[in-house]
Amino acid sequence: MLITTTSLLEGKRITAYMGLVTGEAILGANVFKDIFAGIRDIVGGRSAAYETELRKAKQIALHEMSQEATRLGANAVIGVDLDYENLGASGGMLMVCASGTAVKVE
């Protein structure tokens, strides 16, 4: 599955637009508690544990989006956008959302 943030694929011809596809992943409050319990992991203002969890969530969201595109019969997703949102009144959860347009290319 080709996944790109661009609206065109150089050297490929889009033969069909299959529609919008999305994938989401939510990190719960327990993940944040575990990360902040190991606050000594922060070096130079960055937390490797926090970044690792965000990468995992991004990969889950992209994978779900790709699976939805496959179900529609697509072989690529173009115009992909990643969004990160706080959920809940206390901001105890983080959602990573991937969205794009499923297409058939040749």
C-alpha positions, 0 to 999 in steps of 0.5 A: 500500500502506497501512503503519501501526503501528496495529492499525486504520485509521480509516475503513477496514474490514478484510475479511481478515487475510492473515498475518504479513509481514516484510522485512529489510535487513542493513548489513555491516561495510564500510558501518561502516568507510566511515562511521567513516572519515568520522568528521569527519561527526559533528556534535553527536554525530550522524553524518549518513552513519550515519543515512542508511545506517540510513534506507536499510536501513529503507526496504529492509525496509519495501519487502520487507515491502510486496512480501510483503503484495502477493504475499499479495493484501493492500492494507495492513499494520497493526501494523508494528514496526521492530527494529534488531539487531547481528549477529555476535560483533563486532557488525560487522553491523546488521539492520533488520527490519520486521514487520506483519500483511497485511490487505485493507481497503475 
